[in-house]
Amino acid sequence: MPTISTPGSTPAAAQHGAKRGRPGYDQATVLKIAVQAFTEFGYDATSMGMLAERLGISKSAIYHHVPSKVEILRLALDSALTPLEAVFDDASQGSSTALERLRGAVSGTLKVLFEHQTSVTLLLRLRGNSEVELAAMERRRALDRHAAALVSAAQEEGSVRADLASTTVARFLFGTVNSLTEWYRPGGNVSEQDAERTILAILFDGLVPRSAS
């Protein structure tokens, strides 16, 4: 997959020809603050003036790092979509069982969410009000199709119940993962490791103790 500029990724920013920025600021900082504002207020309701106020710099200083608010949105969505696409590419090409590939896709999606939680949250809240949003939503629908295909393969293998619709199962699995954007907080009472272990156990093993099943 091509490298996309993401928050905290200096080499990717350089790939897009971004300027170094004024002392004390860089593109990653601008993107991080902007995405936080987008998720808090909504993309359409967030103005460049609001971003400038949050950053403590002028609007012209923001344009020193990114050419437009739309470009900020594109970079933010890429930072979520590109690693998610890589997860499903890996799962589709694996040589393990279909169930293991499905489990790997869920685990990989969790790891992307932990690393890019704010950008993933923004992705999940898109309304399709711009070409950038529509393009991102189409990429997300492609991921949904990949997820359903993984479930279908596991059903054909006999490791997942075949009497359930693959698309519904996929939506439940990854909808559970996506729900973390609403309650998981880095540094909170639940660690990334505990959250991942619990979700994988519930989704793939269930809640009933094996001795009682």
Buried (B, 14 or more C-beta within 10 A) or exposed (E): EEEBBBBBBEEBBBEBEBEEBEEEBBBBBBBBBBBBBBBEEEBEEBEBEBBBEBBEBEBEBBBBBBEEBBBBBBBBBBBBBBBBBEBBEEBEEBEEEBBBBBBBBBBBBBEBBBBBBBBBBBBBEBEEEBEBBEBBBEBBEEBBEBBBBBBBBBBEBEBBEEEEEBBEBBBEBBEBBBEBBEEBEEEEEBEBEEBBEEBBEEBBEEEEEEEEE
